[in-house]
Amino acid sequence: MTNRIEGIHHVTAMSGNPQRNVDFYSGILGLRLVKVTVNYDDPSTYHLYYGDPAGSPGTLLTFFPWPESHRGTVGASQAEAMQFAVPRGSLSFWAERLRSAGVVFTEKEMFNQSFLSFSDHDDFALELVDSVASPNPAVAWGGISADQAIHGFHGVRLASLHPDRSVDLLTGTMGYELAGEEDGIQLLQSPADIGNFLQLNTNNTQLGRGGVGTVHHVAFRAKDDADHAEWRARFVAAGMRPTDFIDRNYFHSIYFREPGSILYEIATDPPGMTYNEPFETLGTTLVLPPWLEPHRPEIASGLPGFTSREGVVFP
């Protein structure tokens, strides 16, 4: 197995209205809607996946849209901000794009990098980071050129109930390295090409409450099932209590609460988003797992409607 986690696989969050979600993440940020399915644990709820055109690990942002649910409170035990890497020199393009869409943003410098900070319609904290050239170059999509499009994740900013213990797990078991600290925010780095930074906000130890506008979990990458199994054993040895293996169709997963009460997932890179849809038509149909397919009519009838950027009407 690898001795260091290879960065972020995906982030899953809870949102409100699915149409507004699609309009923001596909329409404004230019991410491809690569999968429309349901929450396997609650099939009355969509599970929407966004990412680069292939839905590659390290680029995936997923949402459970709950239009009627309560709003959460961002705080310790959660990821408090999601950060996307954009090509070097493209922040001026993004500033104008956000301004034209009526999105209020601020500019900041941190850890020798430039950021645009803003929120979506559900008050998720988002940041675009002027990134160094990536071995995984951005791809033109949704009317945004390759020299401006989002690469994928830069990282996330975490808030922990026990910051020191959270850092101990990240550095001692998961192989992250401390790379800096500014204003009570610690920077940790993995060797990955994308999704390789974590920030830990040691100033925020007020317990968060899950709901719309909050992150549900952060998933990290395992290269295959064998690597996945060895990581599970390593977390057990570190005193964590990971779940058994769960087949999510597009990846295989385990989940556990780390010492600061943040929910982590370890997800395999394969099989990937093309497991049950070809690349050309990703995200154009409501895809159900085999055990839910017999219930498609009643599931579809209970889902709210929305229209994708490409004009596909769901469900």
C-alpha positions, 0 to 999 in steps of 0.5 A: 500500500502507499504510506500516504493518502493521495489527496481528496477523492470527493466532498459530499455536501447537503444543499437545498433546491436542486435547480439552484444547485445545478445553475450555480455549479454547472452554470456559473462554475462550469463543472460538468454534471457527471452523475444524477442518481439518488442517495442509496440510503434515502432514495427520495433524495437526489445525489448529484455529482459534479466534476471535470468532464470525466468525473475524475477522483480529485475533482468530484463535488457531490450534493444531497439536495434537500429542498425542505430541510433545515439549514445547518450551522457550519462549525467544528466537526465539519469541513467549513470551506471548499477550495477549487484550483484554477489555472495560474493567472485566471483569477481576473476571469473568475472575478468578472464571471462571479461579478456578472452573476451577482456573486459577491466575493473578496480577494485574499492572500494566504500561504503565498497564494491568491484566493477569491472567497465567496458563497453559493446560494446555500451559503457554502463557503467556496474559494478559487485558488490561483494554482501552480500548473497541474499535471492534470490540466483543466479541460474546456467545458461549459463555455470556459476555456482550458486556461480558465476552467477549474482543475478540481479540488485544491483542498478543504478547510476543516474545523475540528473539535480537537485540532491537535488530535486531528492533526496527529491522525493526518500526519501520523497515520495518513501521511500529510505534512505540515506545510505552514501556519497563518492566523491559527490556520494550519496548512497540510499537504499530501503528495497528490497532484490535485486535491492535495491540501488541507487547512485546519482552522484551530480558531473554530471549535464551536460544534457545527450542526448538519443540514443544508449549507454544510459538508456531510463528509470528506473522502480521500483516495485509495488506488484500488481495493487492496490499498483500500483494505490496508488503509482500513486496517491502518485506521483500526490500528490507529484506534478509529472505528471504520465501517465495513466496506460499502459498494457505492457502484462508482467507488468502494467506501469505508467511513469513520469519525476522526478524533475531531468528529469530522466524518471521513470516507476512504474511496477507491479510484475505480470503477469510476463514473463510466461504470454505468454510463459512457463518457459522452452521455454522463449525467444525462439520465437518472441512474439507479443501482440495480436494487432500486431499478424495480422501484424507478416509477415511484422513486422518480415520482417523488423527486423534484424536477430540474433542468440541466445546463444542457437542457435535460429535464429530470427526473 
